[in-house]
Amino acid sequence: FAELHTAVAGLPVASSRVLPGLVFCRDFAAYCPAGGDLRAVLVTAPLRPALSAPGVEFVVDSEGQYQASQRWVSRRTEALMKHLQSNSVKLLLSSVKQEEVVIHYAKLYGVSVVECLSSEEIALICEITGVSPYTPFGDKLDGEIPETAVAAFCQPLLLGSRRCVHVGFATSASGFQPHCLILCGPVDGINQQHAAALQGAFTMLQQLFKTVYQ
């Protein structure tokens, strides 16, 4: 329930509504409008390539070495975004904050980016779409990316003064088509009361139907 409802203070209760898909309470790190079905990938790690392996110290002895390492990072990041573009990926859903070089090349190659998704939100997306997080394999940046989901839409959503991301997935691996409840009220306290009451009602119905089908 926590991932399927959003509370908005400062609006009348009558503004509450149900929206298809998922609403993430954060703005786009990069937004590139695109029509039709969008291929999306999930990531749970920074996409900026590391200059050394974990536990290995990387030492720069000169300004020239530093500039060379930055150019290498930039080229590798651009190659990754080209790889996503070649696989028709238009949406990147990330559980971590990506570095500026990733956002720069995402905008350049038409990939929208949503950052800092919670582990619960990532788990819900995985359950709905049936895909696992994507991990680039070293220097291998060719071929098809199998772990992609299809989004029917991905667009900004303004709730009061809060900028959000609204995503709807075209298919569901489990047959579950999520809808998000937008709860509006003049103050946070009223929204919390309404959310608690609705969650209690859904829990009661869940237990009722479980008893019936058993």
N, C-alpha and C positions, 0 to 999 in steps of 0.2 A: 504493500500500500504506500509506503514512503516514497518509492520511485514512480508511483502512478498518480500522485496528486501534487499540486503546487498551490500554495497559499499566497494570496495577493492582498495586502492591506491598502486601505485608502479608496476602495471602490465599493459601490453598493452590492449587497448580497445578490441582487437580481442579475448582476453581471457574471455570476458563476455559470460555468458551462462545461461540457464534455467535448474534448478534442480527440480525433483519431491520432494514433501514433504516440510518440514520446516527447515530452517537453523537458529540456535540460536548462536549468537556471544559471546560464552563463552565456556570454556573447561569443560570437565566432572569433577565433584568433586570425582567421583568414576566411573571407567569404567570396566565392566566385559563382555567381548565379549560373544555373544550368537547367535546361528543360529535359523532360522525359525521365525515364528510370536512370538512377545513378548508382554506379558500383561503389561500394564503400569497404574500407578495411579498418580493422581494429588494431591498435598498437598499445603495448604496455611498457615501452621502453623508449628512451630518446632515439631519434632517427639520425642525429648528427653522428657521424662515424668517430669512434675513439681513436686517438693517436697511438695508444698502446693497449696491450692486454691487461685485464684486471690483475692488480698486484705488481705490475711492472712499471717502473719509474721512467717517464719520458723526459729527457734532458735536452734543453735547447741552449746551444753555446753561442749563438749569434743572432743578430737581427735578420740576417739572410735565411737562417734555418727556420726562424719563427714565421717569416713571410711564406716560405716554401710549405711549411706545415699547414698554414691557413689556406693556401691555394689548393692543397690536396684535399682538405676538408670540404672546401667549396665545390670542387669537382666531383667528389664522391656523393655529396648531398644532391647536386644537380642530376647526377646519373640516376640516383634513386628516384627522384621525382619524375624524370623521363620514363623510368621503368613503370611507375604507377600510371603515368599518362598513356603509355603504350598498351596498358591493360584496361584502359577506359575507366580508371579509378578517378572519381570526382569528389570523394568525401573521405576524410581521415578522422577517425574517432580515437582520441588518445587519452589514456589514464594519467599521463604525465605532461608537464609543461614542456613544449618543444622549444629549442633554441631559435634565435632570430634568423639564422641562416636557413633553417628548415621552413619557417614561415615565408621567408623571401622567395624561395624557389617554389613553394606551394602556390603562392599567388601568381608567379610567373608561368606555371604550367597548369593553372586552372583547377587546383585542388582546394576545396574548402576544408578548414581545420577546426575541430572542436577539441579543446584541451581540458585536462584536469577532471575527467569523468571519474566518479567514485568507483570503487571495486564492485559495489552493488549494481551500479548502472551498467558497468561492463559485463557483469555476470548476466544481467537481464537481457542485454543485447545478444549475448552468446546463446542464451536459451531461446530467444525468439527466432534468431536467424540460423542457428545451428553451425555458425562458423567459429573458428578459434582465432586468437590474436595473431597477426602477421609478424614474422621475424625475418628481416633481410638476411641472406646467407652470404656474408663476407663479400667476395668479389663477384659472386654469381648474381648478376642483375639482368638476366634474360629469361625468356620463357613466360608461361602463364602463371599468374598468382591464383592458386586454387581457393584460398580463404577469403573470398569476397562475398559481401551481402549486397542485396539490391534494395535501394531506397526509392520509394515512389515520389517522395518530395523531401526537400531539406531547405528550410527557409527561416529568416529571422522572425521573431514573434515579440511584440511589445506588450508586456503585462504591467499596467500602471506605468511606472518610470523604469521598470526593469527590462533589460534586453535579454531575450532568451533564444534558444534554438529549438525549432520544431521539426522533428524527423518522423517520417512514416515509412515503414518497410513494406515492400511490395509483396513479399511472400513470408510465410512463417513455417519453420521446420516442425513445430508442434501443433499447428492449427490455431495457436493463440494470437489473436489480433488485438494488441494493446490499445487502450484508450486512456487518456490522461484527464483527470478531474481538476478543473481550475476553480478553486474555492476563493471567492471574493468576500470581503467584509470591511467595515470601517476601521477596525483595529485588529492587531495580531491575536489578541485574546479570544475574540469571537471566532476567528478562523480556526484556532486550535480546538475550540469546543466543537465546532462543526466537523472538523477532521476526526476527532476522537469518536464522536457519535456515529459518523459514517463507517469508520473502521470497525466499531463494535457491531454495527448492523451487518456488514459484510462477513465478519467472523461468525456471527450467528447463522446467517444463511449458509455459509460454508459448512458449518457443523450440521445444520439441518439436512442439506442435500447429501452429505456424507452418510448420515444415518439412514436416509431413504434408500440410497443405492446399495448400501450394505445389506 
